[in-house]
Amino acid sequence: MKTKNNIVIIHTGYSKYLYYCLIQARKTNPNASIYLIGDKEYKKLSRYSEFVNINDLVSDDINLFENSYIHLGKSSYKFEMFCIKRWFILRNFMDKFNISSCLHIDSDVMLLADTEESLEYFNDCDIALANNLALTMKINNINVIKEFCNFIIDIYTKEENINYLKSLYFDTDRCSIGTAGSISDMDLSRMFFESTSFSVKNLSEIYNNSFFDSAIIYGDPNFEMIKKGRYTMKKVFFENEVAYCHVCENPNLKIRVNSLHFLVWSKIYMKKILKCEDLNFNPIYINTYREFVVFYKKIKNILS
């Protein structure tokens, strides 16, 4: 049974931010086994990871989930369903490769520390997640993932559970807050891990003056933030190629940053991390980028 340091990323297709994610993971974890589960092998990415074909990890309960899935929200149907399906893929991967423990990260997460050392505090629990979310999670007991997959099937195949999800969406203000209000795997993981009997730890809590980030654009009131117009970002700085943040209650204390999660528009700043540059941003550049993304998606939908 493999017990060495295993890092797993699940991502279909190719993206620049995935490339940065893998380079950074290999940079800080030179001795780890880094697995990229995807639908196509790219030589550029294989320099930093071992490719695993996602199609070899399909199971009957994945097909059952896909046939039962009901999309609730304004976000992409395929994207939300894939995010939930990843839990089954991860379970099947760990089973097939006989892996008892691994760190799973989203493809827009950058690891800034050696995970063998930075995750040592979390080795005594069944699972550790960033605020009960799968974007960064250390799995020490595969039975947790198996139970969660059963939970997902139970949610989407029983009428009373589906009705609960519908009420969670339609009977709240989610309908009016855009794609962020969609029912997603984040909702399911919160529901499960807030009531599970498995031992769970929070990766995003500060321990030993370090933490794993759940979202670089959030942090108030604990972390010192850069604020420009409607945009915010954690104020991350480097000393001797080590990343730190300050907390507001003690601005003289340096908190080691073990990882950063670059969701939505903040992905455009992932390359700065590779160069160990202090993070800053230009709101005009972000607005231009977001307008381009909207335009690109419209053209893509027209051509598809």
LUMDOMI-490773 format. One line per field, with one value per atom (N, C-alpha, C, O): residue in three letters; x, y, z. Coordinates in steps of 0.2 Angstrom, whole numbers. Last residue first. Example, Ala and Ser with C-alpha at 12.3 -4.5 7.8 and 13.67 -1.06 7.14 Angstrom:
BEGIN
type = [SER SER SER SER ALA ALA ALA ALA]
east = [64 68 64 67 66 62 66 71]
north = [-11 -5 0 6 -28 -22 -16 -17]
up = [35 36 39 40 39 39 39 42]
***
This chain:
BEGIN
type = [SER SER SER SER LEU LEU LEU LEU ILE ILE ILE ILE ASN ASN ASN ASN LYS LYS LYS LYS ILE ILE ILE ILE LYS LYS LYS LYS LYS LYS LYS LYS TYR TYR TYR TYR PHE PHE PHE PHE VAL VAL VAL VAL VAL VAL VAL VAL PHE PHE PHE PHE GLU GLU GLU GLU ARG ARG ARG ARG TYR TYR TYR TYR THR THR THR THR ASN ASN ASN ASN ILE ILE ILE ILE TYR TYR TYR TYR ILE ILE ILE ILE PRO PRO PRO PRO ASN ASN ASN ASN PHE PHE PHE PHE ASN ASN ASN ASN LEU LEU LEU LEU ASP ASP ASP ASP GLU GLU GLU GLU CYS CYS CYS CYS LYS LYS LYS LYS LEU LEU LEU LEU ILE ILE ILE ILE LYS LYS LYS LYS LYS LYS LYS LYS MET MET MET MET TYR TYR TYR TYR ILE ILE ILE ILE LYS LYS LYS LYS SER SER SER SER TRP TRP TRP TRP VAL VAL VAL VAL LEU LEU LEU LEU PHE PHE PHE PHE HIS HIS HIS HIS LEU LEU LEU LEU SER SER SER SER ASN ASN ASN ASN VAL VAL VAL VAL ARG ARG ARG ARG ILE ILE ILE ILE LYS LYS LYS LYS LEU LEU LEU LEU ASN ASN ASN ASN PRO PRO PRO PRO ASN ASN ASN ASN GLU GLU GLU GLU CYS CYS CYS CYS VAL VAL VAL VAL HIS HIS HIS HIS CYS CYS CYS CYS TYR TYR TYR TYR ALA ALA ALA ALA VAL VAL VAL VAL GLU GLU GLU GLU ASN ASN ASN ASN GLU GLU GLU GLU PHE PHE PHE PHE PHE PHE PHE PHE VAL VAL VAL VAL LYS LYS LYS LYS LYS LYS LYS LYS MET MET MET MET THR THR THR THR TYR TYR TYR TYR ARG ARG ARG ARG GLY GLY GLY GLY LYS LYS LYS LYS LYS LYS LYS LYS ILE ILE ILE ILE MET MET MET MET GLU GLU GLU GLU PHE PHE PHE PHE ASN ASN ASN ASN PRO PRO PRO PRO ASP ASP ASP ASP GLY GLY GLY GLY TYR TYR TYR TYR ILE ILE ILE ILE ILE ILE ILE ILE ALA ALA ALA ALA SER SER SER SER ASP ASP ASP ASP PHE PHE PHE PHE PHE PHE PHE PHE SER SER SER SER ASN ASN ASN ASN ASN ASN ASN ASN TYR TYR TYR TYR ILE ILE ILE ILE GLU GLU GLU GLU SER SER SER SER LEU LEU LEU LEU ASN ASN ASN ASN LYS LYS LYS LYS VAL VAL VAL VAL SER SER SER SER PHE PHE PHE PHE SER SER SER SER THR THR THR THR SER SER SER SER GLU GLU GLU GLU PHE PHE PHE PHE PHE PHE PHE PHE MET MET MET MET ARG ARG ARG ARG SER SER SER SER LEU LEU LEU LEU ASP ASP ASP ASP MET MET MET MET ASP ASP ASP ASP SER SER SER SER ILE ILE ILE ILE SER SER SER SER GLY GLY GLY GLY ALA ALA ALA ALA THR THR THR THR GLY GLY GLY GLY ILE ILE ILE ILE SER SER SER SER CYS CYS CYS CYS ARG ARG ARG ARG ASP ASP ASP ASP THR THR THR THR ASP ASP ASP ASP PHE PHE PHE PHE TYR TYR TYR TYR LEU LEU LEU LEU SER SER SER SER LYS LYS LYS LYS LEU LEU LEU LEU TYR TYR TYR TYR ASN ASN ASN ASN ILE ILE ILE ILE ASN ASN ASN ASN GLU GLU GLU GLU GLU GLU GLU GLU LYS LYS LYS LYS THR THR THR THR TYR TYR TYR TYR ILE ILE ILE ILE ASP ASP ASP ASP ILE ILE ILE ILE ILE ILE ILE ILE PHE PHE PHE PHE ASN ASN ASN ASN CYS CYS CYS CYS PHE PHE PHE PHE GLU GLU GLU GLU LYS LYS LYS LYS ILE ILE ILE ILE VAL VAL VAL VAL ASN ASN ASN ASN ILE ILE ILE ILE ASN ASN ASN ASN ASN ASN ASN ASN ILE ILE ILE ILE LYS LYS LYS LYS MET MET MET MET THR THR THR THR LEU LEU LEU LEU ALA ALA ALA ALA LEU LEU LEU LEU ASN ASN ASN ASN ASN ASN ASN ASN ALA ALA ALA ALA LEU LEU LEU LEU ALA ALA ALA ALA ILE ILE ILE ILE ASP ASP ASP ASP CYS CYS CYS CYS ASP ASP ASP ASP ASN ASN ASN ASN PHE PHE PHE PHE TYR TYR TYR TYR GLU GLU GLU GLU LEU LEU LEU LEU SER SER SER SER GLU GLU GLU GLU GLU GLU GLU GLU THR THR THR THR ASP ASP ASP ASP ALA ALA ALA ALA LEU LEU LEU LEU LEU LEU LEU LEU MET MET MET MET VAL VAL VAL VAL ASP ASP ASP ASP SER SER SER SER ASP ASP ASP ASP ILE ILE ILE ILE HIS HIS HIS HIS LEU LEU LEU LEU CYS CYS CYS CYS SER SER SER SER SER SER SER SER ILE ILE ILE ILE ASN ASN ASN ASN PHE PHE PHE PHE LYS LYS LYS LYS ASP ASP ASP ASP MET MET MET MET PHE PHE PHE PHE ASN ASN ASN ASN ARG ARG ARG ARG LEU LEU LEU LEU ILE ILE ILE ILE PHE PHE PHE PHE TRP TRP TRP TRP ARG ARG ARG ARG LYS LYS LYS LYS ILE ILE ILE ILE CYS CYS CYS CYS PHE PHE PHE PHE MET MET MET MET GLU GLU GLU GLU PHE PHE PHE PHE LYS LYS LYS LYS TYR TYR TYR TYR SER SER SER SER SER SER SER SER LYS LYS LYS LYS GLY GLY GLY GLY LEU LEU LEU LEU HIS HIS HIS HIS ILE ILE ILE ILE TYR TYR TYR TYR SER SER SER SER ASN ASN ASN ASN GLU GLU GLU GLU PHE PHE PHE PHE LEU LEU LEU LEU ASN ASN ASN ASN ILE ILE ILE ILE ASP ASP ASP ASP ASP ASP ASP ASP SER SER SER SER VAL VAL VAL VAL LEU LEU LEU LEU ASP ASP ASP ASP ASN ASN ASN ASN ILE ILE ILE ILE ASN ASN ASN ASN VAL VAL VAL VAL PHE PHE PHE PHE GLU GLU GLU GLU SER SER SER SER TYR TYR TYR TYR ARG ARG ARG ARG SER SER SER SER LEU LEU LEU LEU LYS LYS LYS LYS LYS LYS LYS LYS TYR TYR TYR TYR GLU GLU GLU GLU LYS LYS LYS LYS ASP ASP ASP ASP GLY GLY GLY GLY ILE ILE ILE ILE LEU LEU LEU LEU TYR TYR TYR TYR ILE ILE ILE ILE SER SER SER SER ALA ALA ALA ALA ASN ASN ASN ASN PRO PRO PRO PRO ASN ASN ASN ASN THR THR THR THR LYS LYS LYS LYS ARG ARG ARG ARG ALA ALA ALA ALA GLN GLN GLN GLN ILE ILE ILE ILE LEU LEU LEU LEU CYS CYS CYS CYS TYR TYR TYR TYR TYR TYR TYR TYR LEU LEU LEU LEU TYR TYR TYR TYR LYS LYS LYS LYS SER SER SER SER TYR TYR TYR TYR GLY GLY GLY GLY THR THR THR THR HIS HIS HIS HIS ILE ILE ILE ILE ILE ILE ILE ILE VAL VAL VAL VAL ILE ILE ILE ILE ASN ASN ASN ASN ASN ASN ASN ASN LYS LYS LYS LYS THR THR THR THR LYS LYS LYS LYS MET MET MET MET]
east = [-102 -103 -110 -112 -103 -99 -100 -100 -109 -112 -109 -113 -101 -108 -111 -115 -90 -89 -96 -97 -95 -92 -92 -94 -97 -103 -101 -105 -84 -89 -95 -98 -78 -76 -81 -82 -85 -85 -83 -86 -81 -88 -89 -93 -67 -70 -77 -79 -67 -64 -67 -69 -72 -76 -73 -78 -61 -68 -72 -76 -51 -50 -57 -59 -55 -54 -54 -57 -55 -62 -61 -65 -42 -46 -53 -56 -36 -34 -39 -41 -42 -44 -42 -46 -37 -44 -46 -50 -22 -25 -32 -34 -14 -18 -20 -20 -1 -5 -9 -8 10 3 1 0 27 22 15 16 33 32 26 21 38 38 38 42 35 40 42 46 23 29 35 41 15 17 23 28 12 16 19 25 3 10 15 21 -9 -5 2 6 -17 -11 -7 -3 -28 -23 -17 -12 -36 -32 -27 -21 -45 -39 -34 -28 -58 -53 -46 -41 -60 -63 -57 -52 -48 -54 -56 -53 -34 -36 -42 -42 -29 -34 -36 -39 -13 -17 -22 -21 -4 -7 -11 -13 3 4 1 4 10 5 6 11 13 15 9 5 11 8 10 9 20 20 17 19 15 15 15 10 11 18 20 26 -3 1 8 11 -14 -7 -3 0 -27 -26 -19 -17 -25 -26 -25 -23 -11 -18 -19 -14 -1 -2 -10 -14 7 1 2 5 20 17 11 10 31 25 22 21 48 42 37 38 58 54 49 46 63 67 63 64 47 53 57 56 33 38 44 46 15 22 27 25 -2 3 10 11 -16 -10 -4 -2 -30 -26 -19 -16 -41 -36 -32 -30 -55 -51 -46 -48 -64 -60 -56 -53 -70 -75 -71 -73 -57 -63 -67 -68 -46 -46 -53 -54 -37 -44 -43 -40 -29 -28 -35 -38 -30 -32 -30 -29 -25 -24 -26 -23 -38 -32 -31 -36 -50 -44 -38 -33 -63 -59 -52 -49 -57 -59 -63 -67 -56 -51 -53 -51 -56 -59 -54 -49 -48 -51 -56 -59 -42 -38 -42 -39 -49 -50 -46 -47 -43 -49 -51 -54 -26 -31 -37 -36 -19 -21 -27 -32 -7 -13 -14 -9 3 2 -5 -8 7 8 8 12 1 9 10 15 -13 -10 -2 0 -28 -21 -18 -21 -39 -38 -30 -26 -40 -40 -39 -38 -42 -36 -35 -29 -50 -51 -44 -40 -55 -51 -52 -53 -65 -64 -60 -61 -69 -65 -63 -60 -86 -79 -76 -79 -99 -96 -89 -85 -106 -103 -100 -98 -111 -115 -112 -114 -103 -105 -109 -110 -101 -96 -98 -94 -114 -111 -106 -107 -115 -121 -118 -120 -103 -105 -110 -110 -105 -99 -101 -99 -116 -116 -111 -112 -111 -117 -117 -118 -101 -99 -105 -104 -107 -104 -101 -101 -121 -115 -112 -115 -134 -132 -126 -126 -129 -131 -130 -125 -126 -131 -133 -137 -116 -114 -119 -118 -123 -120 -118 -118 -136 -132 -129 -131 -145 -138 -133 -127 -158 -156 -149 -147 -159 -161 -158 -158 -155 -150 -152 -148 -164 -162 -157 -154 -175 -170 -169 -172 -183 -186 -181 -183 -174 -180 -183 -186 -164 -163 -168 -167 -170 -164 -162 -159 -180 -182 -176 -176 -171 -175 -178 -177 -166 -162 -166 -163 -179 -175 -170 -169 -182 -186 -183 -184 -172 -172 -176 -174 -176 -170 -169 -166 -188 -188 -182 -182 -184 -188 -188 -188 -168 -174 -177 -175 -157 -161 -167 -172 -148 -151 -156 -158 -145 -148 -151 -157 -139 -145 -149 -155 -128 -133 -139 -145 -121 -123 -129 -134 -119 -123 -126 -132 -110 -117 -121 -127 -100 -102 -109 -114 -97 -100 -103 -108 -92 -98 -101 -108 -80 -85 -92 -97 -74 -76 -81 -86 -72 -75 -78 -84 -64 -71 -75 -81 -51 -55 -62 -67 -43 -47 -52 -57 -36 -33 -37 -34 -35 -39 -35 -30 -35 -31 -35 -39 -40 -42 -37 -35 -46 -40 -42 -45 -59 -54 -47 -43 -70 -65 -60 -55 -74 -74 -68 -63 -73 -77 -78 -83 -62 -69 -74 -79 -53 -53 -60 -64 -51 -54 -53 -53 -46 -45 -47 -44 -51 -51 -50 -53 -48 -50 -50 -48 -33 -40 -42 -37 -19 -23 -30 -34 -13 -12 -16 -17 -12 -18 -18 -23 1 -4 -11 -15 7 8 3 1 7 1 1 -3 19 14 7 3 27 29 22 20 22 23 24 22 21 15 16 12 30 31 25 24 21 25 25 21 12 18 22 27 2 5 11 16 -12 -5 -2 -4 -27 -24 -16 -14 -34 -33 -30 -30 -38 -32 -31 -26 -39 -42 -36 -31 -31 -32 -35 -35 -29 -33 -33 -35 -18 -20 -23 -20 -20 -18 -21 -25 -19 -19 -17 -12 -19 -23 -24 -28 -21 -18 -23 -29 -23 -22 -18 -13 -28 -21 -19 -13 -42 -38 -31 -27 -45 -46 -42 -38 -42 -38 -39 -34 -51 -44 -40 -35 -63 -61 -54 -51 -63 -64 -61 -58 -62 -56 -57 -52 -74 -68 -62 -58 -83 -83 -76 -74 -79 -79 -79 -75 -82 -75 -74 -69 -96 -93 -86 -84 -96 -99 -96 -94 -90 -87 -90 -86 -99 -92 -89 -86 -110 -111 -104 -103 -105 -107 -108 -106 -102 -97 -99 -95 -114 -109 -104 -101 -121 -124 -118 -118 -115 -115 -117 -114 -127 -120 -120 -126 -139 -137 -130 -128 -148 -144 -142 -145 -148 -152 -147 -143 -150 -146 -151 -156 -150 -155 -151 -148 -145 -143 -148 -150 -147 -152 -151 -155 -137 -144 -149 -155 -126 -127 -134 -137 -128 -128 -130 -134 -127 -133 -133 -139 -113 -119 -125 -130 -108 -107 -112 -115 -111 -114 -113 -117 -103 -110 -113 -118 -88 -92 -99 -102 -73 -80 -83 -80 -59 -62 -69 -72 -55 -54 -56 -56 -57 -62 -61 -66 -46 -52 -58 -62 -30 -36 -43 -44 -17 -22 -28 -31 0 -7 -11 -8 10 8 1 -4 19 14 13 16 27 27 22 21 28 34 34 38 15 17 24 27 12 10 13 14 17 19 17 21 10 17 20 24 -5 -2 6 7 -19 -12 -8 -8 -36 -31 -24 -23 -44 -46 -41 -43 -36 -39 -41 -41 -28 -33 -37 -40 -12 -16 -22 -20 -2 -7 -11 -15 13 8 4 7 22 19 13 8 36 29 27 30 48 48 41 40 45 49 49 50 35 35 39 36 37 37 37 38 37 43 43 49 25 32 37 42 16 16 23 25 20 21 21 25 17 24 25 30 3 7 14 18 -2 -3 2 4 2 5 4 9 -7 0 4 9 -19 -18 -10 -7 -19 -18 -17 -13 -20 -14 -13 -8 -28 -28 -22 -18 -36 -30 -31 -35 -47 -44 -38 -35 -51 -52 -50 -51 -44 -46 -46 -41 -39 -44 -46 -49 -25 -28 -33 -30 -16 -21 -24 -27 -2 -5 -10 -7 6 2 -2 -6 19 16 12 16 17 21 16 10 10 9 13 12 3 7 5 -1 4 0 4 9]
north = [134 127 125 119 148 143 136 131 153 154 149 146 150 147 148 143 157 150 147 142 170 168 160 157 170 171 169 166 168 163 164 159 180 174 168 164 190 190 183 181 186 186 185 182 188 181 181 176 202 197 190 187 206 208 203 201 202 199 200 196 210 203 199 195 222 221 213 211 221 223 221 218 219 214 215 210 232 225 220 216 240 241 235 232 236 235 235 232 227 233 232 228 221 220 227 232 210 216 216 211 200 201 208 211 198 200 202 205 184 191 193 189 171 174 181 185 167 171 174 178 160 156 160 157 171 166 162 161 176 180 175 177 167 167 171 169 170 164 164 161 180 182 176 177 176 179 181 184 171 166 170 167 180 180 175 176 178 183 183 185 162 167 172 169 158 157 163 169 152 158 157 155 149 147 153 158 144 149 147 143 137 136 143 146 141 134 133 129 155 153 146 146 160 156 154 151 176 169 166 168 186 184 177 172 200 192 190 191 213 211 204 202 214 215 214 214 206 206 207 203 207 208 208 211 204 211 212 218 195 195 202 205 194 197 196 196 180 185 188 185 174 175 180 183 162 167 168 163 162 159 164 170 168 163 160 155 177 171 166 160 182 183 177 171 189 184 187 192 192 194 189 184 196 190 193 197 201 204 199 198 194 194 197 196 206 201 200 206 214 213 206 202 226 220 220 225 238 232 226 220 247 247 242 241 238 243 242 238 231 233 239 244 218 224 225 221 213 213 219 224 203 210 209 204 192 193 200 203 193 190 192 195 196 201 199 203 194 199 194 190 185 185 189 188 182 182 182 179 179 185 186 191 167 172 179 184 154 159 165 168 146 143 148 146 141 146 143 138 135 133 138 138 142 140 138 140 145 144 142 140 145 151 150 152 133 134 140 139 137 132 133 134 144 145 140 140 134 137 138 134 127 135 138 144 114 116 124 126 107 113 115 118 90 96 101 99 77 82 88 90 60 66 70 68 56 55 61 66 59 56 55 53 74 67 65 69 87 82 75 70 94 97 93 94 86 86 90 90 87 81 82 78 101 97 91 89 104 107 103 102 96 95 98 95 103 96 94 90 115 115 107 106 112 115 115 114 107 102 105 102 118 115 109 108 128 122 119 117 145 139 133 134 158 155 148 145 162 161 157 154 166 160 157 152 177 175 168 164 180 182 179 178 176 183 185 190 163 164 171 172 164 162 163 164 168 173 171 175 154 159 164 164 145 148 153 155 139 143 147 152 132 137 142 148 125 128 133 139 118 124 128 134 109 114 120 126 102 106 111 117 96 100 104 110 88 94 98 105 79 83 89 95 72 76 81 86 67 72 76 81 58 64 69 75 52 52 59 64 54 49 48 44 64 65 59 59 59 66 66 69 47 47 54 54 51 47 47 47 58 61 57 60 47 53 57 59 40 37 42 42 49 47 44 45 49 55 53 56 36 38 44 45 37 32 34 34 47 48 43 45 39 46 48 50 29 27 34 34 33 33 32 33 43 37 37 42 55 49 43 38 68 62 56 54 85 79 73 74 96 92 86 83 110 108 103 105 110 113 111 111 104 100 103 99 112 112 107 107 115 109 109 107 124 126 121 123 113 120 122 123 98 101 109 111 82 89 93 91 66 70 78 79 59 55 59 57 64 64 60 58 64 60 61 58 73 66 62 56 87 84 76 74 90 92 88 87 89 84 84 79 97 93 88 85 102 107 103 106 91 95 99 99 87 82 85 83 98 95 90 89 112 105 102 103 126 123 115 113 131 135 132 136 126 124 128 128 134 133 132 135 130 130 130 125 127 134 135 141 113 115 123 125 108 110 113 114 94 101 103 99 81 83 91 94 71 78 79 79 54 59 66 67 37 44 49 47 25 26 33 34 18 24 25 26 9 7 12 11 13 13 11 12 10 7 7 2 19 11 8 3 31 29 21 18 32 32 29 26 31 26 26 21 44 37 32 27 53 52 46 42 50 49 48 44 55 48 46 40 68 64 57 53 73 72 68 64 76 69 68 62 89 84 77 73 95 96 91 89 91 88 89 84 98 91 88 83 111 109 102 99 110 112 110 106 108 103 104 99 120 113 108 104 135 130 123 120 144 142 137 135 146 150 148 151 132 138 141 138 116 121 127 128 101 107 113 114 85 90 97 98 68 75 80 80 56 58 66 69 53 52 55 57 55 59 59 64 44 51 56 60 33 34 41 44 34 35 36 40 32 39 40 45 19 25 32 36 12 12 18 21 23 17 18 23 27 28 22 16 28 28 28 30 29 23 22 17 42 38 30 26 49 49 44 42 43 44 43 38 51 46 47 53 56 56 50 45 63 57 57 58 79 75 68 68 87 88 84 84 83 85 85 84 83 77 78 73 95 94 88 87 94 100 99 101 83 82 88 87 78 84 83 83 67 68 74 73 70 69 71 75 70 66 66 63 67 71 67 60 68 64 69 74 69 73 68 65 66 63 68 72 66 71 68 66 61 58 63 63 71 69 65 67 78 70 67 61 91 88 80 77 102 95 91 87 114 114 107 106 111 115 114 114 104 100 104 101 115 109 105 102 123 125 119 119 116 118 120 118 115 109 111 107 128 124 118 117 131 135 131 130 123 122 126 123 128 121 120 117 140 140 133 133 137 139 139 138 121 128 130 126 107 111 118 121 94 99 102 100 92 90 95 101 87 93 90 86 84 82 88 92 80 85 82 78 74 73 79 83 68 74 73 71 59 59 65 67 53 59 59 59 35 41 47 47 24 28 35 39 11 17 22 24 -6 0 6 7]
up = [-155 -153 -155 -154 -158 -163 -161 -165 -147 -154 -159 -163 -137 -137 -144 -146 -140 -140 -140 -143 -139 -145 -145 -150 -125 -130 -136 -140 -120 -119 -123 -126 -124 -126 -125 -130 -116 -123 -126 -131 -103 -105 -113 -115 -104 -103 -105 -108 -106 -111 -110 -115 -94 -100 -106 -110 -86 -85 -91 -93 -90 -91 -90 -94 -87 -94 -95 -100 -73 -77 -84 -87 -71 -69 -73 -75 -75 -78 -77 -81 -65 -73 -76 -81 -53 -55 -62 -64 -51 -54 -56 -60 -36 -42 -45 -41 -28 -29 -35 -39 -19 -23 -23 -17 -22 -18 -22 -27 -31 -31 -26 -26 -35 -28 -28 -24 -47 -47 -40 -39 -44 -47 -46 -45 -41 -36 -38 -34 -54 -49 -43 -41 -59 -62 -57 -56 -53 -51 -53 -50 -57 -53 -51 -47 -63 -68 -64 -67 -53 -57 -61 -62 -49 -46 -49 -48 -54 -58 -55 -59 -47 -52 -55 -57 -35 -38 -42 -41 -29 -34 -38 -44 -14 -19 -23 -20 -8 -10 -15 -20 6 0 -2 3 17 15 8 4 24 19 16 12 40 34 30 33 47 46 40 34 57 51 51 55 67 67 60 56 67 67 67 66 68 61 61 56 75 77 70 68 69 77 79 85 56 58 65 67 51 53 56 59 35 42 44 40 27 27 34 39 16 22 21 16 8 7 14 18 4 8 9 10 -3 -6 -2 -4 7 5 2 4 9 12 11 13 1 1 5 4 5 3 4 8 2 2 1 -5 7 6 7 13 -2 4 2 -3 -10 -10 -4 -2 -18 -12 -13 -17 -27 -27 -21 -18 -29 -27 -26 -25 -25 -28 -25 -19 -17 -22 -26 -29 -3 -6 -11 -9 4 -1 -4 -7 21 14 10 13 34 31 24 20 41 37 35 33 48 51 48 51 44 47 49 52 27 33 38 35 17 23 28 34 -1 6 11 11 -11 -12 -5 -5 -9 -8 -8 -6 0 -5 -4 1 9 6 0 -4 13 11 8 4 27 20 18 22 38 36 29 25 53 46 45 49 67 63 55 52 72 71 67 63 63 67 66 61 58 59 64 70 47 54 54 52 36 35 42 42 38 35 36 36 51 47 44 49 53 55 49 44 59 54 57 62 61 64 58 53 57 56 59 60 58 64 63 68 51 51 57 61 50 54 54 57 42 48 53 58 31 36 42 47 24 26 32 37 21 24 27 33 14 21 25 31 3 8 14 19 -3 -1 4 9 -6 -2 1 7 -15 -8 -3 3 -26 -21 -15 -10 -26 -29 -24 -19 -32 -28 -30 -36 -35 -37 -32 -28 -32 -28 -30 -27 -41 -34 -30 -25 -52 -52 -45 -43 -44 -50 -48 -45 -34 -33 -38 -37 -34 -36 -36 -38 -29 -36 -39 -45 -16 -21 -28 -32 -6 -10 -16 -19 -5 -2 -7 -12 -12 -6 -2 3 -21 -23 -18 -19 -14 -19 -21 -21 -4 -2 -8 -6 -11 -7 -4 -3 -18 -22 -17 -19 -8 -12 -16 -16 -4 1 -3 -1 -15 -13 -8 -8 -14 -20 -18 -20 -2 -2 -8 -7 -7 -1 -1 1 -17 -18 -13 -14 -20 -15 -16 -15 -27 -29 -25 -26 -22 -29 -31 -37 -9 -10 -17 -17 -12 -8 -9 -9 -18 -22 -18 -21 -8 -14 -18 -20 1 3 -3 -3 -6 -4 -2 -4 -5 -12 -11 -15 9 5 -1 -3 10 14 10 10 3 1 4 1 10 3 1 -2 22 22 15 14 18 20 21 20 17 11 13 8 27 28 22 21 25 28 29 31 14 16 19 16 14 16 18 23 2 8 8 3 -5 -3 3 8 -10 -14 -12 -16 -3 -6 -10 -12 13 6 3 6 27 24 17 15 27 29 26 23 19 20 21 16 29 23 24 30 33 34 28 23 40 34 37 42 51 45 39 34 60 59 52 49 61 66 65 69 52 51 56 54 53 51 50 47 56 61 60 64 44 49 55 58 33 35 41 42 32 33 35 38 29 35 37 42 17 22 29 34 9 12 17 22 8 8 12 18 1 7 5 2 -7 -6 -1 2 -20 -14 -13 -17 -27 -27 -20 -15 -36 -29 -30 -34 -47 -46 -39 -36 -46 -51 -51 -54 -29 -35 -40 -37 -21 -22 -29 -34 -9 -16 -16 -11 -3 -3 -10 -15 4 -1 0 4 8 10 5 1 2 8 11 15 -14 -10 -4 -4 -24 -17 -13 -10 -36 -35 -28 -26 -34 -40 -39 -40 -23 -23 -28 -27 -28 -22 -22 -19 -39 -40 -34 -35 -33 -37 -39 -39 -26 -22 -27 -24 -37 -32 -28 -27 -43 -47 -42 -43 -33 -35 -39 -38 -33 -27 -29 -26 -46 -44 -38 -37 -47 -49 -47 -47 -43 -38 -40 -36 -54 -47 -42 -38 -64 -64 -57 -55 -61 -61 -60 -57 -63 -57 -56 -51 -77 -72 -65 -62 -84 -84 -79 -76 -80 -79 -78 -74 -74 -79 -77 -72 -64 -67 -72 -74 -59 -65 -68 -73 -52 -52 -59 -64 -51 -48 -47 -43 -60 -59 -56 -59 -54 -56 -54 -49 -58 -56 -58 -64 -62 -57 -56 -52 -71 -74 -69 -70 -63 -69 -71 -74 -54 -52 -57 -57 -62 -58 -56 -57 -66 -71 -68 -70 -54 -57 -62 -63 -51 -47 -50 -48 -60 -61 -57 -59 -64 -61 -62 -64 -71 -71 -68 -69 -73 -66 -66 -60 -86 -83 -76 -73 -89 -91 -89 -89 -84 -80 -82 -78 -84 -88 -84 -81 -76 -75 -79 -78 -77 -80 -78 -79 -65 -68 -70 -66 -67 -64 -68 -74 -74 -67 -63 -57 -87 -84 -76 -73 -91 -89 -86 -82 -96 -90 -87 -81 -109 -105 -98 -93 -114 -113 -108 -104 -108 -112 -109 -103 -110 -108 -112 -118 -106 -111 -108 -104 -95 -101 -107 -112 -79 -84 -90 -90 -64 -67 -72 -70 -60 -63 -67 -71 -45 -50 -53 -50 -39 -41 -46 -52 -25 -31 -33 -29 -20 -19 -26 -31 -20 -19 -19 -18 -21 -26 -26 -30 -18 -16 -21 -24 -23 -16 -14 -8 -37 -34 -27 -24 -39 -40 -37 -34 -37 -33 -33 -28 -47 -41 -36 -31 -59 -58 -51 -48 -56 -56 -55 -52 -57 -51 -51 -46 -70 -65 -58 -54 -77 -78 -72 -70 -73 -71 -72 -68 -80 -72 -70 -65 -93 -91 -83 -81 -96 -95 -92 -89 -105 -103 -101 -104 -99 -104 -101 -97 -82 -89 -93 -92 -67 -71 -78 -81 -51 -56 -60 -58 -42 -45 -51 -55 -28 -33 -35 -31 -20 -22 -28 -33 -7 -14 -14 -10 1 0 -7 -12 4 3 2 1 5 10 10 14 -4 -5 1 2 0 0 0 4]
***
